[in-house]
């Protein structure tokens, strides 16, 4: 199914927005399709790596889709189930061997007095940017290229407690902090040899300001990373995530995030395109301006810095710099209806200590939700 089909199908269905089957059952869903074009500039040869050529590539696909249901048999109990679609042309699920998976599968119980306990398969607390393509500020994420510090889905138990009108806290015990597949749709299914945990707090006591701080822990191992290399796990994985948003006025808002991750892997001399370490940080700063109720635009400046590593000792020691980049993006969006949006993006990324010198991305996306 191509972008034109997505647009035609979405335009025909706006009347089905916010489908409520009855008082106990509601259905929601979304799909996005896009045309994306990326061009890169290579780098010259070094003493340890060959030269890389300029490249270009494009895609014209349905990027992802979700269909979910929420069931509320009683006032205290809520069950959520969803199915997620990601085509093989976009990487698929489990290395491309699957295109559809069960994504959400959890039950939440409202204990009263502000406490809600949830068990099942659910999304990580961490990350300012959304896991769901329909909810992202832009077509592409601002970060996640090398360290991939933001987890996806995992299985376990979590509890959220509303302290008062301005403070929300929570924590989770899960099978793993990071997923065992590229699409981040599930954990590893074990607690005995590996488990994950998260804690967070959100404060909204200052008008129009939201402050969020979260911590993630994985008892060993780390996320599958397409740029990484096998390495010895020396200790557990730690990640710290802080983000804030501020609504300046009705039209203008800003957001910023800083993430630090120590992936717990011993330095490994990188082959072509590899990472010397699994440690570093990334950051982003967003500005959003709403020109009208339908037309808005995001501007973003972001970057990532992978730590360097030293191999050997004394005069034989060799230091290898971790890859770094900064990325400047602009993404306008127009809401044709409350359920149908067209979004565009142009980004320039400048790399250092990497096999690519720079990259330019352009794209147009159609998103439909109900």
N, C-alpha and C positions, 0 to 999 in steps of 0.2 A: 504494500500500500504506500503510495507516494504522497507528497505534500498536498497536491491538488485534491486528492481523494479525502484527505483529512479535513481540508477546508470545506469541501462540499458536504461531507457528512456532518461536520460540526455546525455548519450554518443551518442545516435542516432540523437540528434538535434543540434549539434553545428553550423550547417550551417544557422540556423535561428537567429543567434546572431544579435543584433541591428536592429531589423526589422523596416523598414521605409516604410509605406504603400504608402504615397505620400508626397508632400511638406507640407501638413497641418496635417498629422496624422502619429504618430509612436506608436509602442507597445513595452512594456518591461515587464519583469517578472523574477521570481526566485522561486526556491524551495530548501529546505534543508531536509535531512534525516539523522538520526544518531543512533548509539548504545551508550548508556550511562549506566555506573555502578557507584553506590554510596554506600559506607559503612560508618557507623557512630559508634562511641563509646559513650555509655550512661554514666550517672553520678550516684553517690550514693544518697541515700535518705538524705533529710535535714529535719529541723523542720517543714517546710511548704510544701514540695513537696516530692512525692514518687521517688524511684529510677527509672531510665530509662534503658532499655536494649540496647545492641548492635543490630544494624539493617543493612540490606543490601537490595538494590533494583536495578532493571535495567529497561531499556526501549529500544525498537527497533521500531522506528516510523518515519514517515514523520513529522518533527517538525513544519513546517510552509511553506506557499507559498503565492506568490503575483502575480497578473496579472493586469497591468495598461496600460492606454492609455493617450497620450498627444496630444491635439488638438490645433493648432495655426491658426485660421481662418484669422487673420490679424497679422501684425508685432507687434502690441501693446498688443494683447490679447492671453493668453495661458490658456487653460482649462486642468485640470488633474483629472482623475478618476481611482480608483484602487479597486480591490477586494482582500480581505485577507482571507487566510484559516489557521485555527489552529484546529487540531483534538481534540476531547474530551479526547483522551489519553494523551494529553499535556495540559489539563486544559480547552481547548475550549475558547469560548467567552461568556460573560454574565453568568459566573458560570458553563459553560459546556453545557448550553442549546442550543448554536449555534456553528457551525463550520465555517461558512462563513459570512463575513460582508462587507459592503461598507466602505472602509478605507479612501482614499483620495477622496475629492469631492470639488474642489475649482477652482476659476477663478482668474488669476493674470493680472493686467493691468499695463503696462509700461508707466508711466506718462512722461518719459523723464527726462533729467538732473539728472539721477541716482536714481530716486524714483520709486519703484514698490509697488503697493497696491494689496493685496490679500484678498479675501473673500470666506468663505466656511468652510470646514472641513479639518484641516491640523495638522501636527505634531508640538509638542512643540519645541522651540529653544534649550531648556536646555539639557545638557548631552554630555559628550565626547564620550561615547560608543553609538553605533547605536541601534535604536529601531529594525532594520531589522536584522534578524539572518544571512542573507547572507553577511552582511557588518561588522559583529562583528570581533574583533581581535581573539577571542577564541570561543569555543562552548558555554560556559556559560559567563554571565556577571561577572565582577570583584566584583561588589557590588549589591545593591538592595535587600538584604535579609530581613532586618527589617524595616527601615524607608521608603524605596522606594521613595527617594526624586526626582527622575527624572520623570516628567510627560510623558504622551503619547499623544494621539490625543484629540483635542477639536474643538469646532465650534466658529467662530468669524471673526474678521477682523484684519489684520496686515499690517504693512508698513515697508519696508526695504529701506534704503537710503545709497548709495555709496558716501561718503563724498569726497574721493579721492582714489588713487590707493592703499593706505595702511590702510584706515579706513572704516569700514562698521558698521552701527548702525541700530537698528530696535526695534519695539515694537508691542505688540498684545493686543487686548481686546477680551476676550473669555468667553464662558458660564461657564467654571470652569477650574481651573488650573490642577486639578487631575480628573482622569476618575472615572466613577461610575461602572466599572467592572474590573475584575482581569487582563484582556488582554489589558487594557488601550487603547481601540479602539474608545472611544467617550467621550464627556463631559456629563454634566448632563442636558443640554438642557434648562437652565434657566439663566436669568440675574437678575431678580427682587430680588430673595432671595439669590442669590449666583453668583458671577462673578469672573473671573480670569484675571490677567494681567501679561505681561512679558516685560522686557527690556533687551537689550544686546548690546555689542560693541565688535568688532573684529579688532585687530591691527596686521598688517603684515609689519611694517616699517623697521624691522631688518631682514636682509637676512636669510632665512631658519627658521625663528622663527614666530610662530603664538600665540598670546595672546587673550584669550576670557573670557569675564566677563558677567554674566547674573543674573537677578533677577526675581523671580516669586512670585506672590501674589494671594491668594485665600481668598475671603471675609469671608468665614466660611467653616468649614468642612475640610476634608482631603481625601487622597486616601484610597481605600479599601485595607486592609493589612491582609494577611492570619495569621500573628502572633499577630495582634492587638486585643484589646478588646473594646467594646463600652465604651465611656467616654464622659463627658460633654465638649462641645466646649466652651472654655473660650475666645478665641480671634481668629483672622484671621490666616491663614497659611502663613509663609514666607520661602523662600528658596533662597540661594545664591550659585552660581556655578562659579568656576573659573578653567579653564584648559589652558594648554600650550603644544605646540609641538615644537620640534626642530630637524631638519634634520642635523645631525653632518657631514655626508658625504653621498656618493651615496648608501652605504650599511647599514649605522647605523642611527637610529632615536630614540628619546625618547619622552615620553609624561607623563604628570602628571595632576591630578585633585583633587580639594578639594571642598566638598559640605557641606553646613550647612542647616539644616531644623528645623524649629519650627512648629510642626503640629497643635498648638493651642488647644490641648486637656488637660483637667485637669488630673492630675495623678490619675490612677485607680489601686488599689491593684491587682497585676496580679495573675490570676489563673495559672494553669500549662501551661507553654509555652507562657504566655502573656508578654506584655511590660508595664512597669510602666509609661512610658511617650512616647510621640510621638515627641521627640526632640533629636537632636544629630548631628553627622557628619559622613561622610565617605570619603575615599581618595583612590587614586590609583597611581601607578607609572608603566609605561610600557617601555620596551626596545624592539626594533625590529631590527633584522639583516637579510639582504637578502644575502644568500649564492650564489645564482644564480638568473637568471630572473624568474625561476619557484619555487625555494625552499627558504622558509623564515621561521622565527620562532619568536614568541613573548614570552617574559618572563614578568611576572606581579607580583607585591606585592601590596596588597590592604587590606583594613580593614574598620570596622564600629564601632562606639561607641554610644550607646543609653544612654542618660542622666539618672542618678539615681533620685529617688523621695523619699520624706519623708512623712509618714502618721502619723497623730496624733500630739500631742504636749507634751512638757516637758518630764518627765520620761517615758511616754507611747509612745513617738515617736519611729517609726520604719522606718529605712532607707532601701530601696530596690534598689540594683544595677541594672542598665540597662544592657542588654546583650551586649557583645563585641566579636569581632573576628578579626583575621588577616588571610589572605589567600595568599598562594604562588602558582603560576601557571606557567606552561610551555606549549606552544602550537605551534607545527610546522605545516606548511601547504605546499602543493605541488600543483601547477597549471598544471593539465594534459593538458588543453587547456585554451585559454583566457576565456572560459565560464564554465569550469568544474574544481572544486577544491576539494581536499581531505584534511581534517584538523583533527588533533588529539589534545588531551589535557589531562594533568594530573594535579590535584590540591590537595593541603592539606590545610584544614581550621582548625584553633585552636580557640575554643570558651571559653568564661568565663562568669559566671553569666547566664548560659543558661542550658537548659535541655539536651544538647548534649555536650560532651567533645571535640570531634574532628570529622572530616569527610574527606574521601578520595574520589575524583572523577576521573574517567577515561572515555574517550569517543573518538569515531571516527565519523566524519561527512562528508557527501558528499553534495556539493553545486553546483547548476546549475543556471546560470543567462543568460539573453539575453536582 
